[in-house]
Amino acid sequence: MRYAFIITIIVLLELFSFGAALSLEWWLQPWSNPTLQTATWIMIFAITNILLLLSVTKLFANSYRWISAWMLAMHFMMLTALSTSLFYGGYWLLSVLFDNDLSDLEILTIGLRIFALLFFIGLFIYSLYNAYIPVVRKLSININKPLAKPLRIAVASDLHLGRLFGNKAVARLHAIIKRYQADILLMPGDIMDDNTQAFSTYKMAEDLAKLVTDLPYGIYATLGNHDLYGHEQSISQALQNAGVQLLNDEVFCIEHEGSPIWLLGRFDNHKRQRVATNELLTQANIAEPIILLDHRPSDIMAHSQLPIDLQVSGHTHNGQIFPASFIVNAINRLGYGYEAIGKGHFVVSSGYGFWGIPFRLGSRSEIWLITLSGQVD
């Protein structure tokens, strides 16, 4: 499986290089010559394969960010070329329909290239905005179990706290949660970006601790796959030191206005020996509200047949960059969003942070605010 993944990435990179070279060659056409065209192709493929070699050999830290950034740039080149082609096609069609003259090709050629440049820059600005400026998704859920008063739940998955997403992001999260007066914050995995280096260096624990104390019931979290890549103990300790309650294959009961609410948290399935959900349920009273934190949405169908009222997940990032969202939804029963399935309600967040590079296209950084209501005695 690992080798198949690596081969797929290599093939994609070479295809992206081909498409990007064609796109750049077209953009440079009015000012180019055969030598420049050849140099363009050599440059594109050289950058791709040098970055690929550095990433595979791990000659410098965070090499995956550089290859990801280059792949994104090539992707945006191709999207720009496609959009420009559609723009030109529409212009040509209107000209034919209204019998306009297309003879002044020089003005059209320069105009198309100005449009392409602005569109390319716009993609970067828009994607950066989507990554750093979150939207609040509001959802109301009613369950057939006793709950004296509604519980306001904030959900922020996949923070990937690190150098590119740190103190300001935590402060923004704090401000949003305070504005909407959430009772509790759930973080279903991928809280750190693989290790605690940036978290410690930039003293993010202080900001996270302030958020914990400002919430009536604090923060509850589980670990995702990125939290388990060799730094599980240090990440767990750092979060606990900040006051975050970790639920790693654990069950915890809070009391909200006299009503018990059970919180269940599972390890990500990267940890092969994790406890089965059925076993966790034996430690809770299934006649009372049950909320499950499970990083990946891969077990939703099985969980829909269990007495779980609400499951919150992340992991998918809703693809993060278009058109990966189509793949995410093709391989998951619920790849993103909310759906009532079977006995329960399921929310899969696109995440508050991002993976690798700070860009989102076709997805958005988000926080879910879920109002959970039940039967009042």
N, C-alpha and C positions, 0 to 999 in steps of 0.2 A: 504493500500500500504506500509506504514512504517513497519508494523509488518511482512508483507511478505518479505520485504527486509532483516529485521533482521534475520528471520528464514532461509532465503537463505544463508546468511553469516555464520550462525552457522553450517548449514549442510556442506557448503563448507570447513569450518575450520576442521570439524571432518573428512571429506574425505581426506583432505590434510594431516592430522595427520596420518591417516591410511597408505597412500602412502609413507609419509616420514619415518614412523617407519619401513615399509617393506624395503625401500631403505637403511636405516642406518643399519638394521639388516643384510642385504646382505653384506654391506661393512665391517662390523665387524666380519663376519662369520669365517674367518681363526683363529681369536684370541678369539672367544667368547665361552661361555658355557651357559647352560639353564638359570642360574641366571642373567648373563649379558643381555641375550636376553629379559627376562622379565623386567629387569630394563630399557632397551632401550624403550620399549613400554610404560611403566609407565611414564618415563621422557618426552617423546614426547607429550603424551596426557595431562600430568600435566601442562607443559609449555603453551600449547594451551589454556586450560580451565582457568588457572589462569589469563593469559593475557586477555582472553575474559571477565572474571568477572571484572577485573580492568577497562577494556574499557567501559563496560556497566554501571558500577557504577560510573565511572568518578572520581575515588579516587585520581588520580594524573593527572597533565596536560599533554597533548599530548600523552595520552595512545594509541590513534589510530595509532600513528607512530610505537609503539612497536609491536602491533598486526599485522600491515602491514608488518613490517620488518620480523617478525617470519613467516608469511604466505609466504613471498617471499623466505625465506631460505628453507622452506619446498617444495615450488614449484621448486626451483633449485635442491633440492635433487632428486625429481622425474624426472626432465629433465635429470639430470646426470645419473640416473639409466636407463632411456630409451635410452640415447645415448650410454651408455656402452653396453647395450643389443644389439643394432644395430651393434656396433663395433665388438662384439663377434660373432654375427650372420654372419657378412661379413667374418670374419676370418675363422670361421668354414666352410662356403660355399667354400671359396678358398682352404681350406685344403682338402675338399672332392673332389673338381674338379681336384686338382693336386696331389691327393693321398699322402698328407703329414701326418706326424705322430703328433697326438695330445696327446700323452701319458704323456708328461711332464706338468701335470696340475698345479703343484706348481708354476712354473715360470709364467704360463698363469694367474693363480689366482692373484698373486702379481702384475703382469703387468696390469691387468684390474683395480685393485684397485688404482694403481698409476695413471692410465689414468683417473679414476673417480674423484680422488682428484684434479688433475690438471684441469679437465674440470669444476668442481664445482667452483674452485677459479677463473678460466677464465671467467665464467658467471658473477661473481660479478665485476671483473675488467672491462669487456666489457660493462656491464650495467651502471656502474658508469661513464665511458667515454661517453656513449650515453647521459647521463643526463646533464653532465656539459660542453661538448664540442659541440657547435652547428654547424649545417651545414647551408649554405645559399642556398635557393631554388630560382632560377631565373625564372621569367615568363614575357613574353611580351604579352600584350593584346591590340587589336585595336578595338575601338568602333566607331559607326556611328554617332558621335556627334562632334561639333566643339571643337578643342583643339589645340591651336597654336603650342605648343611644348610638347613633352612627359613629363609626371610627374613620377618621380621615388619615388615609395611608399615602405617603409619598414613596415613590419607587424610582430609584436611580441605579441602573445597572451599568456595568462596563465603563467605569470611570477611567480606568487605565492611567491612574495617577503617575505622573513622571515629569520629565523636564518640559514637555510641551503642553501639559495639562496639569496644573498644580494649584497653588494657593488662591489665585483669582477665581478658578473654577469652583473650589470649595466655598469661597466667600459668596459667589453668585448662587450656588446651591442653597446656602444658608439663607440668603436674602429671599429667595423664591419660597422656600419652605415657611419662613416666618410670615411672608405676605399672605400665604394661603392657609396659615394656621393649621398645619398638619400635626397630627398627634404622634406619629411614628414614621421613621424612615426605614425602608427595606432596601438592601443592596444585594441583589442576587448574583454576585460573582464578578471576577475580573476587576477587582478594586485597584490593584497596582499594575503597573506596566512591567511585569516580570520580576522586579526586585524592589527593595526599599531604599535604594541609593538616593534618588531624588527626593523621596518622601522625607528622609532624614536630613539631607543637605539643606533643603528649603523649609524645614521645620513645619511641615504640613500637619503634623499631629496636633499642634496648638489650635489651628483653625478647625480641625475635625472635632476636637474636644469641646470647643465652644458650641458647635452645632449639636453635639450630643446633649449637652446640658440645657439647651434651649428647647428640646423636644420633650413633651410630657412622658413618653415611654422610651425615648432614646433611639439608638440605631441598632438594627439587627442585620447581620450579613452572613453570606456563605462564600466560600472560595470558588473561583472559576478556574478554568484550565491555565490561564496566565499566572494565577496565584500559586500554581502547583509546579511550575517549571524550575524546581530546584531550590526555591526560596520559601517554601511553605511555612517553616517555623519562624523565620524572621518577619514575614508578612503578618502572620497570625499574632505574633507578639507586639508588633507595632500598632496594629489595629486595636488590640485589647488594651494597650497602654493609653490609647486615645479615648477609651471608654466604649468602644464598639463591642456589642455582644455577638460573638461568633457562634453560629449554629452549624457546626460541621458534623453532619449525621447526628444531630441533637434535636431535642424537643424542649420548648420553653412555654410557660403559660403566663400571660399577662392578664390583669384584671382591669377592664374598662367600664367605669361607672357601675361596678358590681357584677359585670358579666365576664366570665372567663373566656379568653381567646387563646387558642393554641397556635404557636408558631413552630413549624417544622423546617429544618434546613438540611439540605443534602450537599455532600461533596460533589464536585463536577465528576463526570464519568471518566476523566483522565486518571482518577484514583480508582483502580480496578476493584479494590476491596471495600468499596463504599457500602453502606447499609441499605437494604431494600426499603422502599417507601412503606410497604406493608408492615414491616417490622417497626418502623418509626411510629406508625399509627397505633400500634398496640400500647404505646406510652401516653396516648392522648385520649380524651373523652370525645368520641366521634359524634356525640349528641350535641356538642358545643361547636362554635365556629372554629374552623381549621384553615390556616393559611400556610401554604408551602412555598419555600424559596428553593428553586432548582435552576441552576445556571442555564443549562441547555433545555430547549423545548422538545427534545427528542422522545420523551416518555409521556407526552400529553395524552395520547389515546388510552394508554394503560391507566393513567391517573384519572381520566374522565369517568372511569367505572368505580373509583374509590370515593369514600366520603370526604373529599377535599373540596372546600367551598371556593377557595381562590388560590391559584398558582401564579406566581410572578417569576418570569424568566428573562433572559437577555441573550447574549452570545452571538446572535446572528447579525447584529448591527444593521438589520434590514438591507444587507448587502454592502452598505457604506457608499459604494460608488456604482452608479448605474452602468451597465444593466445587471449587476450581480444580484439585485433584489429579485429578479425572475428566478434565478438559480435557488436562492434561499427559500422562496415559496414553493418551488418545485420539489425540494427534498424534505420539506417539513410539513406536517399537517397544519401547523400554524407557524409560519415563519416570522410574522410580525403582526402586531395589533392585538385586538381583543375579540374573543369569541366565547360564547357559552356552549360547552360541549359536554354531552352526557350529564353527569351529576354536578359538574363544577363550572367555574368561570376561570378563563385563562387569559393572561396578559403577557405578551412577549414584546419587550421594549427594544427599540433600536439603539439604546444606550445613551448615557449622558456624555461620555467622552468619545474617544475614537481609537482605532488601532493603527499604529505605524506612523501615519502622517495626518496632519490636521485638515483633512478635506472630506467633505461629504457631498455627494451628488445623487439625487434621487432618494436621499434619506436625510434625517434631521436629528441633531442632538436634542434630547427630550427628557422631561421628567413627567411621570404619571402621577396624577392626584386622584386617588380612588376613594370614594365615599362608600363604605361598607355598612349597610343597614340590615337589620334582622327583625325578628318577631318581638314585639314589646308585650310583656306580661300585663 
